[in-house]
Amino acid sequence: MARPLIVTADRCVACRACELACAVAHSQSRNLIDSVLAEEKLGARLHVATRKGKTAPIVCVHCKKAACMSVCPVDAFERESPEAPVLPIPEKCIGCGKCVEACPFGAITMNGDGSGILKCDVCVQRLAEGADAPACVSACPTKALSFGGIGGKSAAATADDSAA
């Protein structure tokens, strides 16, 4: 599968706009002010990491042979095809953390209360509603993140499909 999110690490300035946009896009209200006023716990599905003085967003690469899927004891992940993104099924997750340990990229984290996980879903709902890219990509001011498309389709083809 082509990587849906492409990272150009040398462009990342650690502003964390991607994290905030992701957290808001997955909030109940999808609005930062409303989420804050409702005291909603926000959680990003990616994170910016610093190693040896360099920063970069850590994102799920939606592996063809996804370790997270194979170790999950309750099948709390799904994908429509080998070319589709690996999607979490939150209502099935028991919070065991096996997928967190199995991910070779460190792209899965536990949620704030440890009852489940936070993992990139490539903003499939946002894309289905007509957005051109996941929230993190749209928010990145330096274009350190770009959208490569999903399901074997380029970003342009994905946008064309959603418009049809």
C-alpha positions, -999 to 999 in steps of 0.1 A, spaced: 0 0 0 12 35 -7 17 54 25 -13 76 30 6 101 51 41 112 39 65 128 63 92 152 51 110 154 84 134 182 76 104 205 72 90 199 107 94 228 131 77 210 161 48 235 161 24 206 169 -4 221 147 -8 186 133 -15 172 168 -40 198 176 -58 195 143 -60 158 147 -74 160 182 -100 185 173 -110 165 141 -117 135 164 -135 154 191 -172 153 197 -178 188 185 -150 191 159 -144 226 172 -116 236 195 -135 262 215 -165 240 220 -143 211 230 -125 232 256 -157 246 270 -172 211 272 -140 200 290 -136 172 265 -104 152 267 -87 156 233 -63 131 220 -42 132 188 -37 101 167 -2 112 158 26 128 178 56 149 172 88 133 185 123 148 189 154 126 185 190 139 184 177 175 180 155 167 150 117 167 151 92 148 130 56 137 132 52 100 140 23 86 119 9 52 112 21 38 79 -8 13 77 15 -17 72 6 -43 47 12 -70 74 1 -48 103 15 -61 136 -12 -43 155 -39 -63 138 -22 -96 143 -16 -92 180 -50 -78 190 -68 -104 211 -102 -90 203 -99 -81 166 -103 -44 174 -89 -34 139 -103 -36 105 -93 -29 69 -114 -32 37 -86 -46 16 -48 -50 18 -45 -16 2 -68 1 26 -58 18 59 -58 -1 92 -87 13 112 -92 9 149 -126 -2 162 -128 17 195 -159 -1 209 -140 -35 207 -108 -23 222 -101 -36 257 -71 -14 264 -46 -42 267 -18 -23 249 -5 -52 228 -8 -32 196 11 -3 212 40 -27 220 38 -44 185 39 -12 164 74 -9 150 69 28 144 56 39 178 25 52 160 -1 38 185 -6 52 219 -29 46 248 -57 72 254 -56 94 284 -74 70 308 -58 38 295 -91 23 284 -83 23 247 -59 34 220 -53 64 198 -43 55 162 -44 72 129 -75 65 109 -64 88 80 -95 109 89 -117 86 68 -148 103 80 -134 138 71 -124 125 37 -159 110 32 -174 144 39 -154 159 11 -121 171 27 -91 170 5 -67 157 32 -66 145 68 -67 173 94 -30 170 102 -20 176 66 -43 205 62 -30 221 94 8 217 88 22 252 80 55 239 66 41 210 46 60 185 66 30 162 61 14 154 28 -14 131 18 -6 103 -6 -42 89 -9 -58 58 5 -69 24 -9 -43 25 -37 -56 57 -50 -38 90 -51 -50 120 -32 -64 135 -64 -83 103 -72 -96 101 -37 -109 137 -39 -124 129 -73 -142 99 -59 -157 118 -30 -170 145 -54 -187 119 -76 
